[in-house]
Amino acid sequence: MDDTDELKPCDLAGLETFEFERVLLENTLSGSCYLLGKLHGEPAIVHVQRTAVDPSAAPNIVKEGLESLNVFLDNRPYFSAHALLKRGPDALPDLALKLIWPCTEVHIKKYTAQPRRLLTETPALYAQVVEPYISSFPPERTAWVHAILEGRKEAERVLFSSPGEEGFMLVPDLKWDGTTTAGLYLTAIVRDGSIRSMRDLERRHIPLLKSIKREAYSVCAEKWDVAAGELRLFIHYQPSYYHFHVHVVHVAHEIFAGMAVGQGHMLDDVVNWLELSPEEGPSLPALMTFTYALGTEHGLYADLVAGQEE
Ligand code: M7G
């Protein structure tokens, strides 16, 4: 435990210490932005976003939930207004805040607005550039994963858990604040830390991947009445965290960069590659060439570009 373990960043007093430095990224679609600054003197990223409106709560908000209305466009039949919500015990949250503290250079680069470029990663380029990059990450980078798997964090949020090397945990993703079903976003995290990315998958992992699919379907049907056909199960390559996990996202979810062609791979397709892999030797995910977009600030970008040119 170091000195900063005593400090609380994510409460009103902690946020009052925020020293703003610059806006990293602005998203006009979600009406949100990422701010860089310092909290308690340590670098911090704060994501400020308006909460999504739950369609089941919206009619009542329109009817009797508004404190005031400022109509700034009146051009019958078109009207636009700004409104303030009534306060009260049932008031909905105005903002969904996310905080990374203390944050690292990798976080800052990830959330900084930057151009994206397409790259082609052969198995040789994987061995030469990507594998050493993955191995160079200190274990603290995935400390949050181990805290979940060991039941030290987010324990009350766990939706499914199975033990042993072939086990995994299903939890609501950091990206989802639970306000709307259309925004449903879960993450299945495997217990086997030797699977760092999709490239490490082998035929023997087929039962694990199939059980992730089965349990995700079952949890989403039971808890949110969301059917299998409403769920997109996919894997990122490149991911941000090299501890294998599967994204479980409602099909109505707005498409964002992580779902772009090349970045997301359907779980079913990956299972199929494994089924088609030779009985002996490397599996198809280890033998394939992948083309995907990376931000020019990404830690792999410069070396992959140089490797491609060789
Ligand atoms: P990824 O494909 O490695 O990276 O997915 P991405 O962020 O580019 O999508 C990691 C997933 O884990 C993302 O969907 C994150 O939102 C999610 N995630 C990250 N952290 C640090 C946490 C966390 O502390 N708790 C939970 N529940 N999810 C997290």
Boltz pocket constraint, residues with backbone or C-beta under 6 A from the ligand:
constraints:
  - pocket:
      binder: B
      contacts: [[A, 144], [A, 154], [A, 171], [A, 172], [A, 173], [A, 174], [A, 175], [A, 187], [A, 236], [A, 238], [A, 239], [A, 240], [A, 241], [A, 242], [A, 245], [A, 247], [A, 258]]
      max_distance: 6.0
